[in-house]
Amino acid sequence: MSSESTLETKESAGARPASGPALVVRDLWAGYNGKPVLEAVSFQVDRGDMVGIIGPNGSGKSTLIKTVLGLVKPMRGEVSVLGREGAPERHLVGYAPQTELVDWDFPVTVSDVALMGRYSRRGLFRRTTREDREAADESLELVKMFDLRDRLIGELSGGQRRRVLLARAMAHNPELLLLDEPMAGLDATAQHQLLDILDELRAKGATVVLSTHDLSCVSSRCDKAACLNRRLIAFGKPSEVLNEQVLGETFGTHLLMVHLDGQAYAYQHHTHPDGFPEVDPLPEKPDKHD
């Protein structure tokens, strides 16, 4: 492969100028079968930022991401992606779904999955080119999966699967990355590795919006936090919005906030039969139908 970055040099000429916000959501109502899951949600994501969406299961995190993608039609309100209202230009947006929604028994290789990320540029039935293959290979190199490019996806670990989905989302050099629970089930080391990859992408100009249950990730690595429970409870810098009052309203329970080494951790209070309080961490396993 060339030492020059395929993702940077071969397609940057056709990229849009980096001006204006990456994402604007205005008074968004969205849901299914006429029943709203999101109500009057409004916020703006600046280019180059990483925004973490947090909230309990069923709060609408996945619905919000799918609405931004154009997979769910708004009942009311507007979504503007990279300056364009309505369904975004798919080659400008990368999407990594929850791993639970992927058929990992499908007989394709890691390389095949990464190459699928080029379909939004080439079309599903058009023959892939050398440029496509180089871009897919480079995305695998960035997520440290190039050496496993010939392995079947069913043989991968949980962390490796998330890396492959991220490589697929990156293969067409998107300006906006939408990631649905990318760190669910990962240990601390794998989470930090994934966040380091996202920081590399941001350094190249990408904007990242991710949903997560991990408050420490949002407090330490995200520029903004969106606290969501059907409506937007709060949006702003993590240091300003990740407090007990906001999180209690977001998760519908009393939380104890602990700040350690610049990171925020939330714990849920329970009462022990002997009268002493118990403190348990919030669950990290998301519901796949959020």
N, C-alpha and C positions, 0 to 999 in steps of 0.2 A: 504493500500500500504506500501511497505517496506520503511524505512527511508533512505535506500541507493538509490542512483540515478540509475534507470534502464537504462537511456540513457547513463550514464557514465560507469557503471560496466559491463553490460551484453554484450555490443558490442564493448567496447574499445579494447578488446584483438585482434579483427580482423581488427582494423583500421590501415591504412598505417602510417608509421613514418612521423612526421611533419617536412619534409625537402623539400627545394626547394619552388618556388613560388606556390601559389594556382591557379593562372590563368595567362597565357601568350597569348596575341593576337599579331600576326605578319602579317602586311601588309594585313589586312582583307578587302576583298570586298564581299559584300553580298546584296541580294535584292530579287526581285520577277519578274517572267516572263522575265528574262534576263535583267532587268533594275536595276542597282545598287542603293541601299539606303545608304550603307556604302562604303566609298572609302578610301583605304590605311590606315586603323586604326591599330595602334600598341600601346600596353601598357602592363604593368605587375602589378599584384596584389600580394603583399606579404601575407603570411599566417597570420591570426589573424587581418588583417586590415579591416576597413570598408571604402568602396569607394562609393562615390555618383556620379552618372552620371546625368548631367544636360544638358538641351538643349530645344529648342522650339518644339512644336508639329510637327511631321513629320521629326524630326532630325535623327531618327534611333535608339532611345534608346531601344524600345521594340525589334526591329530587332536584335540589338546587343545581348540582353539577350537570345533571342530564338536561335541565332546562337551558342552561348556558350553552350546551352542545347542540341544542335544537331537537333533542330526542323526546322532550316533553314540551308541548305547546302551552304557553302561558294563558291563564284564564283572563288575566288583566295585567297591565303594566308592560314594561319594555326591558329588553336586554340588549346591550350594545357591546360587541366584541371587536376590539381593535378598530374602533370607529365605525363599525357597520352594525346596523340594527337587524334583528331577526336572526335566522340561522346563520352561523358563522361560516366562513370559507374553511372547509375542513382541513386543507393543507396547511393552514396557519395555526391550527389548534391540535395539540396532542392529548390523548386521553388514555389513562390506565384505570380499568375497572377494578373492583374488588376481586381477589383471586378466586373467591367462592363462585363467581359467576362465569368462570372459564372452564371448559371441558379439557382437563389436563390429560385425559386418556386419548385424545385425538393424536393420530400418528404423524406428527410433524416435528422437525428439529428446531433447536434454538435459532438457527440461522433463518429457517422458514418464517418463524414468528416475527423476527426483526424485520424481514423483508416485507411482511404484510403492512408495515407502517408506511411503505411507499405507495400503496394502492390509492391513497387520496390524491396523489399527484398523477399517477399513471392510469388509474382505472383498474378494475378488478380483472379484466380479461385481456389487457394489453401486456405484451411480453416485457419482462423487466430488462433493464439495461445494465451496462457496466457501472454507470453512475449510481443506479439503484443499489447494486450489490456493494459498492464501496461505501455508500452512506449507511447501509444496514450494518456492515462490518465495523464501521467506525463507532456507531452507536453501541455495539456490543463491546468494543474495546473500552469505551468510556465507563460502562457499568461493570467492567471486569468479568465479562462473560464470553469474550472472543475465543478463549481456549476450549470452551464447551460448546462451540457453535454447531457441532455435528451430533450432539447428544439429543435424544428424544425428550420432549418437555415433561413427559410423565416421570422421568427419572430425577427431576430436580427437587431440591429442598424448597421450603417455603420462601426463604430469603432469595434464592436464585430465581424462583418464579417471578417475584416482584421485580427483580432486576431486568428480566427478559421483557416483562410488560412495559417497563420504563424505556427499554431500548426500542421497542416497537413504537411507543409514543414519540420518541425523539427522532426516529429515522428520517422523517420528512422535514426536519429542521423547523419545528413549530415556534411561533412567537409566544404562545400561551400554552402551559401545561396544566391539565386538570387531572388530579390524582385522587381516587376514591379509596380511602383507608390504606395507603401504601405501606404503613408500618404495622398493621395489625398482625399480631402473632410473632413479630420479630423480637429477638433479644436485644439488649442495649447496644452491643457491638454492631450488629447488623443495622440497627436504626441509625447509628452515627455514620456508618459507611454510606447509607442511602442519602442521608442529609448532606454529606460531603459532596456526593454526586450532584445533588440539586444545586448546591452552591456553585459548582463548576458551570452548570448550565446557566445559572443567573449571571455569572461573570461573562458569559457569551451573549447576554442580552435577553434571555428567556424570562418570562414571568410565570410564577408557580402559584397555583391555588390547590390546596390539599385539604381533605377532611380527615380528622383524626380524633381519637380519644386520649391521646397522649399530651397532657398539659405541659409537661416539662419540655417537650419538643417545641411547642408553640411559644412558650415563654423564652426559650433560649435561642431559637433559630429563625422565628418568623418576624417579619416587620409589622404585621397587623394580625389581630385575632378577631374572628367573627363568631360571636356567641349566639347560637341559633337554637330556638325551640319553637318551630312553626313560624314565629316572627323573629326578627332580629333583636335580641336583647341588648347587645352592645357591639360596637365595632371601633377598633382603635389599636393603639400600641399595647402589646401584652402587659407592660408595666402599669398601664392605666386602667385596663378593663378586667384583668384577671384578679379579681378580689372576691371576698366571700359573698358579698351582696349580689354581684352579677352572676357568679357561678351558682349560687343558691337558687336564683331565679331561673337560670338556664337549665339546671338539672332537677329542679323541683324538690330539693332536699337541702338540709343544712350541711355545709361543707366546712372543713377546717383547712385553711391555707397554710402551707409551710414553705418558706422561702429559704433555699439552700444553694450557695454558690451561684447566685444570680438566676436560679431556676425556680419555678413555682410548682408545687405539688399539692393536689387536692385530696383530702381524705373525708370519708363519710362517717358520721357519728352513728353508733348503735348503742343501745343500753344493755349491759350484761345483766342476767338475772339477779346477781348480788348487788346491783345498784351502781356498779362502776362502769364508766363508758368504755366501749370498744372502739377502735379506729381501724377501719379497713380501707384499702385503696379502692378507688373507683374501678369497675371492670373495664378491661381494654378490648374484649372481644365484641365487635360490632354485630348488629343484626344485618344480614345481607340485603334485606328489603327496607332500607332506611327511607 
